[in-house]
Amino acid sequence: MKSFFGIALLAVFHAPVFAQTLHKTITGVVKDSQNETIPGATVTLLKSTDSTLIAGEQTNGNGKFELKNLGDNSYILRVSSVGCVPYVSAKLTIDDQHPLISLPVIILSPSKTTLKEVVVVAKKPLLEQDIDKTIVNVDAMLGSAGSNTLEVLEKTPGVTVDINGEISLNGKGGVLVLIDGRPTYLSGQDLAAYLKSLPGGSLDKLELMTNPPARYDAAGTSIINIRLKKNRIQGFTGDVSVSYNQGVTARSNDVVNVNYNRRKVNLFGSFGYNKDANYSNDTYNRTFYTENQAINSSVFLDNRYRNNNHGLLTRLGMDYAVSPKTTYGFVINLQSRPRTDKLDYLSRNFNKGYALDSIGRGQTVGDYTWKSAGANFNYLHKFNPTGRELTADLNYINYRSDGSQTLLNRITLPDGALVRRTDFLYSIPSDISIYSAKADYVHPFKNKASLEAGFKSSLVNTDNKADYFTLNGSVQLPDFGKSNHFIYRENINAAYVNSRKQWKRLGAQLGLRLENTLADGHQLGNSEVKATSFTRKYTRFFPSAFVNYKLDSSGNNTLTISVARRINRPNYQLLNPFLFFRDTYSYTSGNPLLKPQFHVQYELKYQYKNQLGLALQYNRFTDVIFQTTQAVGNLFITSPNNVARGYILALATNLSLAPARWWRLNANITLAKLGLMGMAYSEKLNPSIVHSRLNVMNQFTFARKWNGELSGYFATKDLAGQTITNPRYRINAGIQKKVLNDKGTVRFTIEDAFHSWKPTDKTVSLNRADAFHTNVTDSRRIGVAFTYRFGKETFARKRRHSDNAADAEKGRVD
């Protein structure tokens, strides 16, 4: 580790000096006739006298290219892309008086000639860097086609997913997850289940934003924007991906993406089906103490959880170009996810002398349905080819779920005599409707400056019920003391302005977002529970700033300073006082008194090309939201609270190298100190920990169209509220081969090869109690996947749907 950081520091201090010896450079960006950047375009530089090839490369994911180390001479630049008319420049002269040529935007026009069966596939790097985000090309991950989206995120550098499905980016939880710029309005386990039902084969790229600009909602500590595949090819095209993997249980992920593009109309659709089964074995050791810290009693819990679910996903959309400048579009998303699960638990209760006092046995059986339907209508008008444009979006999303749980509990003495029997069931119907509208205007200026402005309004209505019944044989008796009916309504109105300016070496981006929130919640009473209500009104400003400086004339070495203020509103179910029983000794509930969490992030980042990135980050949190646990008798009751302030100081390193022509190495290393200061009920809460994570991905290119991948993830102790998780690691591997004239790909993968992913944790700051937990899941799996591309492959580009009219709300449904 020391040697690695030594190399990294050496690169920081010597790369700028080395860059000064690079003399002559030609740079540019390639776009199509609709002003969309073209990745993978071929750029060649020829001598003007005899057309000798001097240099060549392909444009990156942002359509940019850079030809360096050029000698004094006169050149001709040629740019080509499949389905487009090639561009040939006038004569370009490089000498001491003109060492750097920055070309104006190169526009490639569509070709009138249809090429037959031309396949040009540029191999994308795993990671690409932009001023305010890191781009992850999912197809560069070998096992993505055979994985679901949550598993793809688990393998993404800088991203972690805990055993509850909570997603963190660079150690920070509360991440806002977007799909094509639009929010899911889900969080927690519901978000995890949704991402599990989304096949990895439908993903194009991930955009990781640790400090999002003002254009995006201020919600979330950071943003992960998941871009879905959408072909931009003339005619009828598509791909199909089928996969199967086996651990103790079996899973499958199948998806078909189709696209029909003709003249003014672009039709696209995705159809996915996944079948998932899993197990989770959890053991809990809990010890309770007297006021004098003597052992009073202890409980050992052994929980065996099994679930089966399958998901259906349909996504249909159309773009219609009314004119070369104006396009209308719509997207419809439909999804269903039925699930059944079963939890068997065994408890052993010991007295203060460690003698067995009683034995508990129980079973929880659940049967659930979940459906969602969403529609997006969008509008784009491009005033001119320079990028001046207006976009507008309308969104509607509805989530409906229903389910029931039956709980059967028995407490017996060691000799088998029955002490207590408790049987009950409850149903939990839920209905959430979300409406949102937004508009964004972008106005570029001639002096490399631009101005963005926009607004957004959203309305969320949630209706959640929990009906409890005590079972007495076949008779169901209503339990009004536990039942509740919670209705929540929230309206957020926002406006923002964002400006960008680029000088020769200095670039700046400043933004300000204003958000006004009006929310009210009502718990409807019954014969035993009194009705309650609350109202929240607040208006906040959220500034953001980015300053970027090129340390050398070629822009290979850059420094970026950024700062942004963010908000984490509690997700809707956390506000619901609904009581959930996991087992006889573990309850959870919501908290309608939760306040929003605020945080400010400062970041200083150094970047050398796409090869080395070093980021120093400081995050300060107030009113931190996390699950707090208290011991009441021999029960553990968990609910969310605002009980602490917190901080994270982190150094994040991203390394992307090619040690050999056949080997590509990507590594993400994070070293962080985390701390909390507050009270958890009656106990002082001030844990702090030094945490590090290492995520390494090795990609290999072999002969005869074979590729391989070997990746590993290691994490030291981690802190999340009252929970300290012990070190853990996993190793994944895969191999693939292209077949059927490179249109098909066969992949073989193994995940968690040594079955080492067995998290253990400890709960701290408990009142006279200790708690330890171990989790074992079906993480070791072998899999096979097949992907096939079909249809014509002549190139034509259509616009991306980047609307984010419902960014924050969708990420708060649990």
ABEGO torsion letter per residue (X at the ends): XAAAAAAAAAAAAAAAAAAAABBBBBBBBBBBAAGBBBBGBBBBBBBAAAGBBABBBBBBAAGBBBBBGBBBBBBBBBBBBBGBBBBBBBBBBBBAABABBBBBBBBBBBBABBBBGBBBBBBBBABBBBAABBBBBAAABAAAAABBAAAAAAABBGBBBBAAGBBBBGGBBGBBBBBGGBBAGBBEAAAAAAAAABBAAABABBBBBABBBAABBABEABBBBBBBBBBABBEBBEBBBBBBBBBABBBBBBBBBBBBBBEABBBBBBBBBBBBBBBBBBBBBBBBBBAAGBBABBBBBBBBBBBBBBBBBBBBBBBBBABAABBBBBBBBBBBBBBBBBBBBBBBBBBAAGBBABBBBBBBBBBBBBBBBBBBBBBBBBABAAGBBBBBBBBBBBBBBBBBBBBBBBBBBAAGBBABBBBBBBBBBBBBBBBBBBBBBBBBBAAGBBBBBBBBBBBBBBBBBBBBBBBBEABBBBBAAABBBBBBBBBBBBBBBBBBBBBAABBBBBBBBBBBBBBBBBBBBBAABBBBBBBBBBBBBBBBBBBBBBABAAGABBBBBBBBBBBBBBBAAAABABBBBABAABBBBBBAABBBBBBBBBBBBBBBEAABBBBBBBBBBBGBBBBBBBBBEABBBBBBBBABBBBBBBBBBBBBBBABAABBBBBBBBBBBBBBBEBBEABBBABBBBBBBBBBBBBBBBBGGBBBBBBBBBBBBBBBEABBBBBBBBBBBBBBBBBGGGABBBBBBBBGAAGABBBBBBBBGBBGBBBBBBBBBBABBBBBBBBBBBEBABBBBBBBBABBABAAAAAABX
